[in-house]
């Protein structure tokens, strides 16, 4: 019998093996560590690596072999579009992660949202840092129209929406008081509230009314997203319709908002606004940050901080009688993307500077996203 050298046999065995993992390299070009941002890997690229894979049998591991939470994104469709996860990457560095086939663990939700018909058609959403809600048409008869954003400040990383609503509706507690986890102490009324957007034409805001339909697109554990459609409203004598698509990622104080208007065929100005109150005041942001910030003093309830950031240059930052506004140009048939949200002095933001630093850093990361390289 002819003998085969062991080294040759080892090489043959290796040649017949395939890497059963897909390597994902995440690159951070900023001089600060990053651990709360979401990265996305296209599902088409995953299927190229794992042709038999399904959305329910993918696992993400870090370089130490530890599983980390992930989520398949559909954006309301039937087919998976991407896989998302939160890497940790040191300043000016890179980190490797791996996707493989397997049974993922059950992850504790860090992002959640739902339609709330039992409370006059609210839509509420939250993550492990903050919560928000926006109003449906059932509320108009009671409180009048409002398409602003309401902020619920939190000091717990647990999901609270379902419990707060249940306690409120049963009379056990009211979420307008802080019962140890936070509260809804932000008043919206007929305003843009905590950063909603409206057309800004002839130095006037043209406010829509409450949303008339919704669609939940994705819902945790790392991202919740949904789409709202609004009935036609008058803008400078023209009927306009509005669609808002909102998404909130785990770890973020700010909701990503995509605005789409139809009815006006030429470019016009829009404005994201923060309602002004007697107990509040604007906070100045660095000139390179296209955003607005505001503090609302609640006495012993602490300070609620609110902010909005554009992803395009601002045309102007101004005020009217009710709002601090950041104005931008809207191009028809082109979605306009920006961010709006809030924070609390009792959970992470103990000074005006802490809030403006957060917004400034958030804007810097928008301009310099983590780079994803698949292998």
FENPE-V77240 format. One record per residue. RES is the residue in three letters. PHI is phi in degrees with one decimal (none if undefined). OMEGA is omega as a letter, one per 20 degrees, with the letter a starting at -180 (999 if undefined). Layout:
# FENPE-V77240
RES|PHI|OMEGA, RES|PHI|OMEGA
This chain:
# FENPE-V77240
UNK|none|r, UNK|-78.3|a, UNK|-85.6|r, UNK|-103.7|r, UNK|-57.4|a, UNK|-60.3|a, UNK|-62.7|r, UNK|-63.6|r, UNK|-63.7|r, UNK|-64.0|r, UNK|-64.3|r, UNK|-61.9|r, UNK|-62.3|a, UNK|-63.0|a, UNK|-63.4|a, UNK|-84.6|a, UNK|-89.2|r, UNK|-123.4|r, UNK|-72.5|a, UNK|-90.0|r, UNK|-123.7|r, UNK|-107.6|a, UNK|-85.0|r, UNK|-119.9|r, UNK|-97.7|r, UNK|-109.6|a, UNK|-115.0|a, UNK|-117.6|a, UNK|-100.2|r, UNK|-101.6|a, UNK|-83.5|r, UNK|-146.0|r, UNK|-67.4|a, UNK|-135.7|a, UNK|-143.2|a, UNK|-114.8|a, UNK|-96.8|r, UNK|-93.7|r, UNK|-117.2|a, UNK|-123.8|r, UNK|-119.6|a, UNK|-62.8|a, UNK|-68.9|r, UNK|-63.1|r, UNK|-66.0|r, UNK|-65.0|r, UNK|-66.9|r, UNK|-63.1|a, UNK|-82.4|a, UNK|-125.4|a, UNK|-58.9|a, UNK|-97.5|a, UNK|-69.4|r, UNK|-127.9|a, UNK|-56.5|a, UNK|-91.9|a, UNK|-129.3|r, UNK|-120.9|a, UNK|-127.4|r, UNK|-109.9|r, UNK|-121.6|r, UNK|-86.6|a, UNK|-70.6|r, UNK|-91.2|r, UNK|81.6|a, UNK|-95.4|r, UNK|-71.9|r, UNK|-122.5|a, UNK|-61.5|r, UNK|-143.0|a, UNK|-151.2|r, UNK|-88.0|a, UNK|-104.4|a, UNK|-115.5|a, UNK|52.9|r, UNK|85.6|a, UNK|-93.1|a, UNK|-89.5|a, UNK|-109.0|r, UNK|-66.9|a, UNK|-105.6|a, UNK|-159.7|r, UNK|-116.8|a, UNK|-116.2|r, UNK|-158.9|a, UNK|-110.2|r, UNK|-83.6|r, UNK|-114.5|a, UNK|-133.2|r, UNK|-68.0|r, UNK|-57.6|r, UNK|45.4|a, UNK|-143.1|r, UNK|-142.0|r, UNK|-144.4|a, UNK|-104.7|r, UNK|-129.3|a, UNK|-135.4|r, UNK|-106.7|r, UNK|-141.6|r, UNK|-79.4|a, UNK|167.1|r, UNK|-95.9|a, UNK|-71.1|r, UNK|-69.1|r, UNK|-88.3|a, UNK|-93.8|r, UNK|-65.2|a, UNK|-65.4|r, UNK|-117.4|r, UNK|-154.2|a, UNK|-159.4|r, UNK|-158.2|r, UNK|-165.2|r, UNK|-72.4|a, UNK|-121.0|a, UNK|-65.8|a, UNK|-70.3|r, UNK|-121.0|r, UNK|58.4|r, UNK|67.7|r, UNK|-61.9|q, UNK|-119.3|a, UNK|-121.0|r, UNK|-147.8|a, UNK|-155.9|r, UNK|-138.1|a, UNK|-80.4|a, UNK|-126.6|a, UNK|-157.1|r, UNK|-143.3|a, UNK|-144.8|r, UNK|-151.2|r, UNK|-143.5|a, UNK|-106.0|r, UNK|-93.9|a, UNK|-68.2|a, UNK|-61.9|a, UNK|-81.9|a, UNK|-59.3|a, UNK|-61.1|a, UNK|-85.7|a, UNK|-116.8|a, UNK|84.4|a, UNK|-73.5|r, UNK|-164.9|r, UNK|-115.9|r, UNK|-79.5|r, UNK|-102.0|r, UNK|-100.0|r, UNK|-108.5|r, UNK|-109.5|a, UNK|-81.1|a, UNK|-128.9|r, UNK|-135.4|r, UNK|-147.7|r, UNK|-91.5|r, UNK|-84.8|r, UNK|-76.7|a, UNK|-121.7|a, UNK|-53.8|a, UNK|-60.5|a, UNK|-69.9|r, UNK|-62.5|r, UNK|-63.7|a, UNK|-61.5|r, UNK|-65.6|r, UNK|-65.4|a, UNK|-72.4|r, UNK|-86.7|a, UNK|84.5|a, UNK|-71.0|r, UNK|-145.1|r, UNK|-112.9|r, UNK|-75.9|r, UNK|-78.7|r, UNK|-111.1|r, UNK|-79.4|r, UNK|-100.8|r, UNK|110.9|a, UNK|-118.8|a, UNK|129.7|a, UNK|-168.8|r, UNK|-99.7|a, UNK|-114.2|a, UNK|-108.4|a, UNK|-102.4|a, UNK|-100.4|a, UNK|63.9|a, UNK|-87.6|a, UNK|-141.0|r, UNK|-82.1|r, UNK|63.7|a, UNK|-96.8|r, UNK|101.7|r, UNK|-63.8|a, UNK|-121.7|r, UNK|-153.2|r, UNK|-59.2|r, UNK|-125.2|a, UNK|-130.2|a, UNK|56.8|r, UNK|57.3|r, UNK|-133.3|r, UNK|-85.0|r, UNK|-114.0|a, UNK|-85.2|r, UNK|-82.9|r, UNK|-119.1|a, UNK|-66.5|a, UNK|-65.4|a, UNK|-107.3|r, UNK|-152.6|a, UNK|-140.0|r, UNK|-144.2|r, UNK|-77.9|a, UNK|-98.3|r, UNK|-144.9|a, UNK|-150.7|r, UNK|78.4|j, UNK|-85.6|a, UNK|-108.3|a, UNK|-142.6|r, UNK|-118.9|a, UNK|-146.2|a, UNK|-159.0|a, UNK|-124.5|r, UNK|-117.5|r, UNK|-116.6|a, UNK|-114.0|r, UNK|-69.8|r, UNK|-57.8|r, UNK|-142.3|a, UNK|-81.2|r, UNK|-127.9|r, UNK|54.6|r, UNK|89.3|a, UNK|-117.3|r, UNK|-76.5|a, UNK|-126.3|r, UNK|-109.5|a, UNK|-133.1|r, UNK|-125.9|r, UNK|-116.3|r, UNK|-115.0|a, UNK|-120.4|r, UNK|-143.7|a, UNK|-131.2|r, UNK|-98.1|r, UNK|-53.9|r, UNK|85.1|a, UNK|-100.2|r, UNK|-84.6|a, UNK|-117.9|r, UNK|-86.6|r, UNK|-83.8|a, UNK|-126.9|r, UNK|-111.4|a, UNK|-101.6|r, UNK|-136.2|r, UNK|-115.5|r, UNK|-133.6|r, UNK|131.7|r, UNK|-113.2|a, UNK|-92.7|a, UNK|-115.3|r, UNK|-56.5|r, UNK|-147.0|a, UNK|-89.7|r, UNK|-126.5|a, UNK|-142.3|r, UNK|-89.6|a, UNK|-130.3|r, UNK|-116.6|a, UNK|-64.7|r, UNK|-91.7|r, UNK|-131.5|a, UNK|-59.7|a, UNK|-92.3|a, UNK|-121.8|r, UNK|-160.5|r, UNK|-68.5|r, UNK|-122.5|a, UNK|-78.3|r, UNK|-103.6|r, UNK|-55.6|a, UNK|-62.1|a, UNK|-78.9|a, UNK|-98.0|a, UNK|-81.6|a, UNK|-162.3|r, UNK|-132.6|r, UNK|-140.5|a, UNK|-150.0|r, UNK|-119.4|a, UNK|-125.5|a, UNK|-81.5|a, UNK|-106.8|a, UNK|64.4|r, UNK|-66.7|r, UNK|-75.7|r, UNK|89.1|a, UNK|-108.5|r, UNK|-93.1|r, UNK|-103.7|a, UNK|-129.9|r, UNK|-156.1|r, UNK|-141.9|a, UNK|-129.5|r, UNK|-88.7|r, UNK|-104.6|r, UNK|-128.3|r, UNK|-60.4|r, UNK|-81.4|r, UNK|-79.2|a, UNK|-167.2|r, UNK|-119.8|a, UNK|-147.4|r, UNK|-138.4|r, UNK|-116.8|a, UNK|-64.9|a, UNK|-110.1|a, UNK|-135.7|q, UNK|-94.2|a, UNK|-128.0|r, UNK|-117.2|a, UNK|-104.9|r, UNK|-141.7|r, UNK|-95.7|r, UNK|-106.2|r, UNK|-101.9|a, UNK|-54.1|r, UNK|66.4|r, UNK|-126.5|r, UNK|-57.3|r, UNK|-105.5|a, UNK|-111.7|r, UNK|-150.3|a, UNK|-129.4|r, UNK|-147.4|a, UNK|-177.4|a, UNK|-153.7|r, UNK|-149.8|a, UNK|-140.5|r, UNK|-67.0|r, UNK|-89.3|r, UNK|-153.0|r, UNK|107.6|a, UNK|-131.0|a, UNK|-90.2|r, UNK|-161.6|r, UNK|-58.2|a, UNK|-62.5|r, UNK|-62.8|r, UNK|-71.0|a, UNK|-66.8|r, UNK|-62.7|r, UNK|-63.2|a, UNK|-63.8|r, UNK|-63.2|r, UNK|-67.2|r, UNK|-60.8|r, UNK|-62.9|r, UNK|-62.7|r, UNK|-71.7|r, UNK|-60.5|a, UNK|-73.7|a, UNK|-130.7|a, UNK|-65.6|r, UNK|-59.2|a, UNK|-92.1|a, UNK|-113.7|r, UNK|-120.5|a, UNK|-98.9|r, UNK|-129.1|999
